[in-house]
Amino acid sequence: MLAFVLPLFGLASGGLQLARAQSVVTLIVTDPLTGIAMSGMDPVSYFTEPAPLQGSPDYEFTWNNVPWYFSSPANRDVFSRAPEIYAPQFGGHDGMGVARGFLSDGDARFFALFKQRLYLFYSASNREAFLLAPDAAATQAEARWPELAKTLSIN
């Protein structure tokens, strides 16, 4: 019986450590398995293409201690000159969640461009809620972000 309990205890304690590691919310949302921003999507392409493009590790740039992928060297270079313009607002946290006063990871598939800024959302319904009154939502999010950002760890 003891031989059976010890492996289970090891599994449980390893799972607890994993849960603790995943509960750390970081300033920039990254893929929990790869550590890449925006699940490897090219942030510049949201502004320049009809649909966002998947980036490549061949065109990587590190900003704020986080690797970002790009679909071309030109997009990487554009981002490197002005990352604050192309990176998603609130580090990629859900823009509607921030407006409501809480943090959740945005998903690169659910996005909106508003006033030349990229917003990511947890879900399509959060994106739709944002788009119903984008000025109000963006203003609320901007007001709440400084306090919420204090709770985040640096990547």
Secondary structure, 3 states (H helix, E strand, C coil): CHHHHHHHHHHHHHHHHHHHHHHCCECCCECCCCCCEHHHECCCHHHHCCCCCECEEEEEEEECCEEEEECCHHHHHHHHHCHHHHCCHHHHECHHHHHHCCCCECEEEEEEEECCEEEEECCHHHHHHHHHCHHHHHHHHHHHHHHHHCCCECC
